[in-house]
Amino acid sequence: MTLANVRAAFERAINDSVKAVNPTVKMFYDNTTYTIPGKNIKYIKMSMNFGQATLQNQGASSDFYSGSIQCNIYVPKSNGTSVLAGISESVIDGITSVNAADYVDTYSCKPRVRDVSGPGVFDTEDESHFVGVIFCEFSANA
């Protein structure tokens, strides 16, 4: 199990869920460079923070990654918050899909998430997009 595998498992789960509902939504990740899209583009910026890397059991340590995932969802204000709600539901479905009994763990990291918070919606007057924030804690172990 690697940090990259854990990241890939969650990125793929969320991306697949979002694209199944709305293929026009662009996905960006905190480990890649990107240019902020135009005013009429719907997009998601996903970031992951790792807070723990091992469990210190009796004897040797074992891999156990945990941390948090945050997805910021940007929707043009001209689309309204209903579009934001629909994209948010697909993000939540993607995040929680790793907990399903039929989830196929192709990255060999046994990803799991805890409670999901959001979407908290922010409307900044001088911005062209509504922003919805979804947050959760995750774990993965070999």
C-alpha positions, 0 to 999 in steps of 0.5 A: 500500500502506498500514499499514491494508491490511497489517493488514487482510490478516492480520486477515482471513486469521486471522479467516476461518480461525478462523471456518471451524473454530469460529464461536463464537470471538471476535476482538479486535484491538489497534487496537480497544477491547474488554471482556474477555469472560466466563469461558466465552467463547473468544477471541483477541486479535491484535496487530501491531507494525510495525518497518520501513516502507521499503527504502532502495534506490539512489534513492528509498525503496520501501514495505516493511513488516515486523514481528510478529504475536502472537495470544493465544488464551484458552480456558476452563479447563473446556474443556481444552487440546485446544480450545486446540490446535484453535483454535491450529491454525486461527490458524496456518493463517490466518497461513500462508495468505498464503504459499500460491500460490493466496492472493488479495491483495485488499489489494495488499500482498503479505503474507508470514510467516516461521516461526511459533512456538507455541502456548506455553501458559500456565496461571495459577492465578488466571485462568479461561482457559488462554492460548496464544501464537502469534508470527511475523514478517511482511513486505509490499511494494508 
